Amino acid sequence: MTILACAALLIGIFLYVFYPQSKTEEQTQKTRLEFLRERKDAIYENLRDLNFEYRAGKYPEEDYLAQRAGMENEAAQILAEIEFLEAGTHAA
């Protein structure tokens, strides 16, 4: 009897967890500009964290400089693309 109750409970749990819902909201598609702005914010936050952790002594200077340079280059590329896309939308 206990095994039957456990099996029924297990089946109920699996149905609850894995049964597809019919009223799921459709995910909105992000524009390239929205994606780039979110990525820029994430990079800025990572740079702040990196600076904090370097000052706390968690990174040697050469690692800190290499990581910071990589993040700054990525941020510069993203800012250039954002500027390009914004100029294109304002010109249209």
C-alpha distances in whole Angstrom, upper triangle without the diagonal:
4,5,5,6,9,10,11,12,14,15,17,18,20,21,23,24,26,26,30,32,34,37,37,41,43,44,48,50,53,56,58,60,56,55,58,58,55,55,59,57,54,57,59,56,56,59,59,56,58,61,59,58,61,63,60,61,58,60,63,66,66,62,63,66,64,61,63,66,63,61,65,65,62,63,66,65,63,65,68,65,65,68,69,66,67,71,70,68,71,74,72
4,5,5,6,9,10,10,12,14,15,16,18,20,21,22,24,25,29,30,33,35,36,39,41,42,46,48,50,54,55,57,54,52,55,56,52,53,56,54,51,54,56,53,53,56,56,53,55,58,56,54,58,59,56,57,54,56,60,62,63,59,59,62,61,58,60,62,60,58,61,62,59,60,63,62,60,63,65,63,62,66,66,64,65,69,68,66,69,72,70
4,5,5,6,9,10,10,12,14,15,16,18,20,21,22,23,27,29,32,34,34,38,40,41,45,47,49,52,54,56,53,51,54,54,51,51,54,53,50,53,55,52,51,55,55,52,54,57,55,53,57,58,56,56,53,55,58,61,61,57,58,61,59,56,58,61,58,56,60,61,57,58,62,61,58,61,63,61,60,64,65,62,64,67,66,65,68,70,68
4,5,5,6,9,10,11,12,14,15,17,18,20,21,22,25,27,30,32,33,36,38,40,44,46,48,52,53,55,52,50,54,54,50,51,55,53,50,53,55,53,52,56,56,53,55,58,56,55,58,60,57,58,55,57,60,63,63,59,59,62,61,57,59,62,59,57,61,61,58,59,62,61,58,61,63,61,60,64,64,62,63,66,65,64,67,69,67
4,5,5,6,9,10,11,12,14,15,16,18,20,20,24,26,28,30,31,34,37,38,42,44,46,50,52,53,50,49,52,52,49,49,53,51,49,52,53,50,50,54,54,51,53,56,54,53,56,58,55,56,53,55,59,61,61,58,58,61,59,56,58,60,57,56,59,60,57,57,61,59,57,59,62,59,59,62,63,60,61,65,64,62,65,67,66
4,5,5,6,9,10,10,12,14,15,16,18,19,23,25,28,30,30,33,35,36,40,42,44,48,49,51,48,46,49,50,46,47,50,48,46,49,50,48,47,51,51,48,50,53,51,50,53,55,52,53,50,52,55,58,58,54,54,57,56,53,55,57,54,52,56,57,53,54,58,57,54,57,59,57,56,60,60,58,59,63,62,60,63,65,64
4,5,5,6,9,10,11,12,14,15,16,17,21,23,26,28,29,32,34,35,39,41,43,47,48,50,47,46,49,49,46,46,50,48,46,48,51,48,47,51,51,48,50,54,52,50,54,56,53,54,51,52,56,58,58,54,55,58,56,53,55,57,54,52,56,56,53,54,57,56,53,56,58,56,55,59,59,57,58,62,61,59,62,64,63
4,5,5,6,9,10,11,12,14,15,16,19,21,24,26,27,30,32,34,38,40,42,46,48,49,46,45,48,49,45,46,49,48,46,49,51,48,48,51,51,49,51,54,52,51,55,56,54,55,52,54,57,59,59,55,56,58,57,53,55,57,54,53,56,57,53,54,57,56,53,56,58,56,55,58,59,56,57,61,60,58,61,63,61
4,5,5,6,9,10,10,12,14,15,19,20,23,25,25,29,31,32,36,38,40,44,46,47,44,43,46,46,43,44,47,45,43,46,48,45,45,48,48,46,48,51,49,48,51,53,51,52,49,51,54,56,56,53,53,56,54,51,52,55,52,50,53,54,51,51,55,54,51,53,56,53,52,56,57,54,55,59,58,56,59,61,60
4,5,5,6,9,10,11,12,14,17,19,22,24,24,28,30,31,34,36,39,42,44,45,42,41,44,44,41,41,45,43,41,44,46,43,43,46,46,44,46,49,47,46,49,51,49,50,47,48,52,54,54,50,50,53,51,48,50,52,49,48,51,52,48,49,52,51,49,51,54,51,50,54,55,52,53,57,56,54,57,60,58
4,5,5,6,9,10,10,11,15,17,20,22,23,26,28,29,33,35,38,41,43,45,42,40,44,44,41,42,45,44,41,44,47,44,44,48,48,45,47,50,49,48,51,53,51,52,49,50,53,56,55,52,52,54,53,49,51,53,50,48,52,52,49,49,53,51,49,51,54,51,50,54,54,51,53,56,55,53,56,59,57
4,5,5,6,9,10,10,14,15,18,20,21,24,26,28,32,34,36,40,42,44,41,39,43,43,39,41,44,42,40,43,45,43,43,47,47,44,46,50,48,47,50,52,50,51,48,50,53,55,55,52,51,54,52,49,51,53,50,48,51,52,48,49,52,51,48,50,53,50,49,53,53,50,51,55,54,52,55,57,56
4,5,5,6,8,10,13,15,18,20,20,23,25,26,30,32,34,38,39,41,38,37,40,40,37,38,41,39,37,40,42,39,39,43,43,41,43,46,44,43,47,49,46,48,45,46,50,52,52,48,48,51,49,45,47,49,46,44,48,48,45,45,49,48,45,47,50,47,46,50,51,48,49,53,52,50,53,55,54
4,5,5,6,8,11,13,17,19,19,22,24,25,28,30,33,36,38,40,37,35,38,39,36,36,40,39,36,39,41,39,39,43,43,40,42,46,45,43,47,49,47,48,44,46,49,51,51,47,47,50,48,44,46,48,45,43,47,47,44,44,48,46,43,46,48,46,45,49,49,46,48,51,50,48,51,54,52
4,6,5,5,9,11,14,16,16,20,22,23,27,29,32,36,37,39,37,35,39,39,36,37,40,39,37,40,42,40,40,44,44,42,44,47,46,45,49,51,49,50,47,48,51,53,53,49,49,51,50,46,48,50,47,45,48,48,45,45,48,47,44,47,49,46,45,49,49,46,47,51,49,47,51,53,51
4,6,6,9,10,13,15,15,18,21,22,26,28,30,34,36,38,35,33,37,37,34,35,38,37,35,38,40,38,38,42,42,40,42,45,44,43,46,48,46,48,45,46,50,51,51,48,47,50,48,45,46,48,45,43,46,47,43,43,47,45,42,45,47,44,43,47,47,44,45,49,48,46,49,51,49
4,6,8,10,14,15,14,17,19,20,24,26,28,32,33,35,32,31,34,34,31,32,35,34,32,35,37,35,35,39,39,37,39,42,41,40,43,45,43,45,41,43,46,48,48,44,44,46,45,41,43,45,42,40,43,43,40,40,43,42,39,42,44,41,40,44,45,42,43,47,45,44,47,49,48
4,6,9,12,14,14,17,18,19,23,25,27,31,32,35,32,30,34,34,31,32,36,34,32,35,38,36,35,39,40,38,40,43,42,41,44,46,45,46,43,44,47,49,48,44,44,47,45,41,43,45,41,40,43,43,39,40,43,41,39,41,43,41,40,44,44,41,42,46,44,43,46,48,47
4,6,9,12,12,16,17,19,23,25,28,31,33,35,32,31,35,35,32,34,37,36,34,37,40,38,38,42,42,40,42,46,45,44,47,49,48,49,46,47,50,52,51,47,47,49,47,44,45,47,44,42,45,45,41,42,45,43,40,43,45,42,41,44,45,41,43,46,45,43,46,48,46
4,6,9,9,12,14,15,19,21,24,28,30,32,29,28,32,33,30,31,35,34,32,35,38,36,36,40,41,39,41,44,44,43,46,48,47,49,45,46,49,51,50,46,46,48,46,43,44,45,42,40,43,43,39,39,42,40,38,40,42,39,38,41,41,38,40,43,41,39,43,45,43
4,6,6,10,12,14,18,20,23,27,29,31,28,28,32,32,29,31,34,33,32,35,37,36,36,40,40,39,41,44,44,43,47,48,47,49,46,47,50,51,51,47,47,49,47,43,44,46,43,40,43,43,39,39,42,41,37,40,42,39,37,41,41,38,38,42,40,38,41,43,41
4,6,9,11,14,17,20,23,26,29,31,28,28,32,32,30,32,35,34,33,37,39,37,38,42,42,41,43,46,46,46,49,51,50,52,49,49,53,54,53,50,49,50,49,45,46,47,44,42,44,44,40,40,43,41,38,40,42,39,37,41,41,37,38,41,39,37,40,42,40
4,6,9,12,15,18,21,24,27,29,26,26,30,30,28,30,33,32,31,35,37,35,36,40,40,39,42,44,44,44,47,49,48,50,47,48,51,52,52,48,47,49,47,44,44,46,43,40,42,43,39,39,41,40,36,38,40,37,35,38,38,35,36,39,37,35,38,40,38
4,6,9,12,15,18,21,24,26,23,23,27,27,24,27,30,29,28,31,33,32,33,36,37,36,38,41,41,41,44,46,45,47,44,44,48,49,48,45,44,45,44,40,41,42,39,37,39,39,35,35,38,36,33,35,37,34,32,35,36,32,33,36,35,32,35,38,36
4,6,9,12,15,18,21,23,20,20,24,24,22,24,27,26,26,29,31,30,31,34,35,34,37,39,39,39,42,44,44,46,43,43,47,47,47,44,42,44,42,39,39,40,37,35,37,37,33,33,35,34,30,32,34,31,29,32,32,29,29,33,31,29,32,34,32
4,6,9,12,16,19,20,18,18,22,22,20,22,25,25,25,28,30,29,30,33,34,34,36,39,39,39,42,44,44,45,43,43,46,46,46,42,41,42,41,37,38,38,36,33,35,35,31,31,33,31,28,30,31,28,27,30,30,26,27,30,29,26,29,32,29
4,6,9,13,15,17,14,14,18,18,17,19,22,21,21,24,26,25,27,30,31,30,32,35,35,36,38,40,40,42,39,39,42,43,42,39,38,39,37,34,34,35,32,29,31,31,27,27,29,28,24,26,28,25,23,27,27,23,24,28,26,24,27,29,28
4,6,10,13,14,12,12,16,16,15,17,20,20,20,23,25,25,26,29,30,30,32,34,35,36,38,40,40,42,39,39,42,42,42,38,37,38,36,33,33,34,31,28,30,30,26,25,27,26,22,24,25,22,20,24,24,20,21,24,23,20,23,26,24
4,7,9,12,10,10,13,15,14,16,18,19,19,22,24,24,25,28,29,29,31,33,34,35,37,39,40,41,39,38,41,41,40,37,36,36,34,31,31,31,29,26,28,27,23,23,25,23,19,21,22,19,18,21,21,17,18,22,20,18,21,23,22
4,6,8,6,6,10,11,10,12,15,15,16,18,20,21,22,24,26,26,28,30,31,32,34,36,37,38,36,35,38,38,37,34,33,33,31,28,28,28,26,23,24,24,20,19,21,19,16,18,19,16,14,17,17,14,15,19,17,16,19,21,20
4,5,5,6,9,10,11,12,14,16,17,19,20,22,23,25,26,27,29,31,32,33,35,37,38,39,37,36,38,38,37,34,33,33,31,28,28,27,25,23,23,22,19,18,19,17,14,15,16,13,11,14,14,11,12,15,14,12,16,18,17
4,6,5,6,9,10,10,12,14,15,16,18,20,21,22,24,26,26,28,30,31,32,35,36,37,35,34,36,35,34,31,30,30,28,25,25,24,22,20,20,19,16,15,16,14,11,12,13,10,9,12,12,9,11,14,13,12,15,17,17
4,5,5,6,9,10,10,12,14,15,17,18,20,21,23,24,25,27,29,30,31,33,35,36,34,33,35,34,33,31,29,29,28,25,24,24,21,19,19,18,15,14,15,13,10,10,11,9,6,9,10,7,8,11,11,10,13,15,15
4,5,5,6,9,10,11,12,14,16,17,18,20,21,23,24,26,27,29,30,32,33,35,33,32,35,34,33,31,29,29,28,25,24,24,22,19,20,20,16,15,16,15,11,12,14,12,9,13,14,11,11,15,15,13,16,18,18
4,6,5,6,9,10,11,12,14,15,16,18,20,21,22,24,26,27,28,30,31,33,31,30,32,31,31,28,27,27,25,22,22,22,19,17,18,18,14,13,15,14,10,12,14,11,10,14,14,12,13,17,16,16,18,21,21
4,5,5,6,9,10,10,12,14,15,16,18,20,21,22,24,25,26,29,30,31,29,28,30,29,28,26,24,24,23,20,19,19,17,14,15,14,11,10,11,10,6,8,10,8,7,10,12,10,11,15,15,15,17,20,20
4,5,5,6,9,10,11,12,14,15,17,18,20,21,23,24,26,27,29,30,29,28,30,29,29,27,24,24,24,21,19,20,18,15,15,15,13,10,12,12,8,9,12,10,8,11,13,11,11,15,16,15,17,20,21
4,5,5,6,9,10,11,12,14,16,17,18,20,21,23,24,26,27,29,27,26,29,28,28,25,23,24,23,20,19,20,18,15,16,16,13,11,14,14,10,11,15,13,11,14,16,15,15,19,19,18,20,23,24
4,5,5,6,9,10,10,12,14,15,16,18,20,21,22,24,25,27,25,24,26,25,25,22,21,21,20,16,16,17,14,11,13,13,10,9,12,11,8,10,13,12,11,14,16,15,16,19,20,20,22,24,25
4,5,5,6,9,10,11,12,14,15,17,18,20,21,23,24,26,24,23,25,24,24,22,19,19,19,16,14,15,13,10,10,11,9,6,9,10,7,7,11,11,9,12,15,14,15,18,19,19,21,23,24
4,5,5,6,9,10,11,12,14,15,17,18,20,21,23,25,23,23,25,24,25,22,20,20,20,17,15,17,15,12,12,14,12,9,12,13,10,11,14,14,12,15,18,17,17,20,22,21,22,25,26
4,5,5,6,9,10,11,12,14,15,16,18,20,21,22,21,20,23,22,23,20,18,19,18,15,14,16,14,10,12,14,11,10,13,14,11,13,16,16,15,18,20,19,20,23,24,24,25,28,29
4,5,5,6,9,10,10,12,14,15,16,18,20,21,19,18,20,20,20,17,15,15,15,11,10,12,10,7,8,10,8,7,10,12,10,11,14,15,14,17,19,19,20,22,24,24,26,28,29
4,5,5,6,9,10,11,12,14,15,17,18,20,19,18,21,19,20,18,15,15,16,13,11,13,12,8,9,12,10,8,11,13,11,11,15,16,15,17,20,20,20,22,25,25,26,28,30
4,5,5,6,9,10,11,12,14,16,17,19,17,17,20,20,20,18,15,16,17,13,12,15,14,11,12,15,13,11,15,16,15,15,19,19,18,20,23,23,23,26,27,27,28,31,32
4,5,5,6,9,10,10,12,14,15,16,15,14,17,17,17,14,12,14,14,10,9,12,11,8,10,13,12,11,14,16,15,16,19,20,19,21,24,24,24,27,29,29,30,33,34
4,5,5,6,9,10,10,12,14,15,14,13,16,15,15,13,10,11,12,9,7,10,10,7,8,12,11,10,13,15,14,15,18,19,19,21,23,24,24,27,29,29,30,33,34
4,5,5,6,9,10,11,12,14,14,14,16,16,17,15,12,13,15,12,10,13,14,11,12,15,15,13,16,18,17,17,21,22,21,23,26,26,26,28,31,31,31,34,36
4,5,5,6,8,10,10,12,11,12,15,15,17,14,11,14,15,12,11,14,14,12,13,17,16,15,18,20,19,20,23,24,23,25,28,28,28,31,33,33,34,37,38
4,5,5,6,9,10,11,9,9,11,11,13,10,7,10,11,8,8,11,12,10,12,15,15,14,17,19,19,20,23,24,24,26,28,29,29,32,34,34,35,37,39
4,6,5,6,9,10,10,10,12,11,13,12,8,10,12,10,8,12,14,12,12,16,16,15,18,21,20,20,23,25,25,26,29,30,30,32,34,35,35,38,40
4,5,5,6,9,9,10,13,13,16,14,11,13,15,13,12,16,17,15,16,19,19,18,21,24,23,23,26,28,27,29,32,32,32,35,37,37,38,40,42
4,5,5,6,5,7,10,11,14,12,9,12,14,12,12,16,16,15,17,20,20,19,22,24,24,25,28,29,29,31,33,34,34,36,38,39,40,42,44
4,5,5,6,5,7,8,11,9,7,10,12,11,10,14,15,14,16,19,20,19,22,24,24,25,27,29,29,31,33,34,34,37,39,39,40,43,45
4,5,8,8,10,10,13,13,10,12,15,14,13,17,18,17,18,21,22,21,24,26,26,27,29,31,31,32,35,36,36,38,40,41,41,44,46
4,6,8,11,12,15,14,12,15,17,16,16,19,20,19,21,24,24,24,26,29,28,29,32,33,33,35,37,38,38,40,43,43,44,46,48
4,6,7,9,12,12,10,13,16,15,15,18,20,19,21,24,24,24,27,29,29,30,33,34,34,36,38,39,40,42,44,44,45,48,50
4,7,10,12,10,9,13,14,13,14,17,18,18,20,22,23,23,26,28,28,29,31,33,33,35,37,38,38,41,43,43,44,47,48
4,6,8,6,6,10,11,10,11,14,15,15,17,20,20,21,23,25,26,27,29,31,31,33,35,36,37,39,41,42,43,45,47
4,6,6,6,9,10,11,12,14,16,17,18,20,21,22,24,26,27,28,30,32,33,34,36,38,38,40,42,43,44,46,48
4,5,5,6,9,10,10,12,14,15,16,18,20,21,22,24,25,26,28,30,31,32,34,36,37,38,40,41,42,44,46
4,5,5,6,9,10,11,12,14,15,17,19,20,21,23,24,26,27,29,30,31,33,35,36,37,39,41,42,43,45
4,5,5,6,8,10,11,12,14,15,17,18,20,21,23,24,26,27,28,30,32,33,34,36,38,39,40,42,44
4,6,5,6,8,10,11,12,14,15,16,18,20,21,22,24,26,27,28,30,31,32,34,36,37,38,40,42
4,6,5,6,9,10,10,12,14,15,16,18,20,21,22,24,25,26,28,30,31,32,34,36,37,38,41
4,6,5,6,9,10,11,12,14,15,17,19,20,21,23,24,26,27,29,30,32,33,35,36,38,40
4,5,5,6,9,10,11,12,14,16,17,18,20,21,22,24,26,27,28,30,32,33,34,36,38
4,5,5,6,9,10,10,12,14,15,16,18,20,21,22,24,26,26,28,30,31,32,34,36
4,5,5,6,9,10,10,12,14,15,16,18,20,21,22,24,25,27,29,30,31,33,35
4,5,5,6,9,10,11,12,14,16,17,18,20,21,23,24,26,27,29,30,32,34
4,5,5,6,9,10,10,12,14,15,16,18,20,21,22,24,26,27,28,30,32
4,5,5,6,9,10,10,12,14,15,16,18,20,21,22,24,26,27,28,30
4,5,5,6,9,10,11,12,14,15,17,18,20,21,23,25,26,27,29
4,5,5,6,9,10,11,12,14,15,17,18,20,21,23,24,26,27
4,5,5,6,9,10,10,12,14,15,16,18,20,21,22,24,26
4,5,5,6,9,10,10,12,14,15,16,18,20,21,22,25
4,5,5,6,9,10,11,12,14,15,17,19,20,21,23
4,5,5,6,9,10,10,12,14,15,16,18,20,21
4,5,5,6,9,10,10,12,14,15,16,18,20
4,5,5,6,9,10,11,12,14,15,16,19
4,5,5,6,8,10,11,12,14,15,17
4,5,5,6,8,10,11,12,14,16
4,6,5,6,9,10,10,12,14
4,6,5,6,9,10,11,13
4,5,5,6,9,10,11
4,5,5,6,9,10
4,6,5,6,9
4,6,5,6
4,6,5
4,6
4
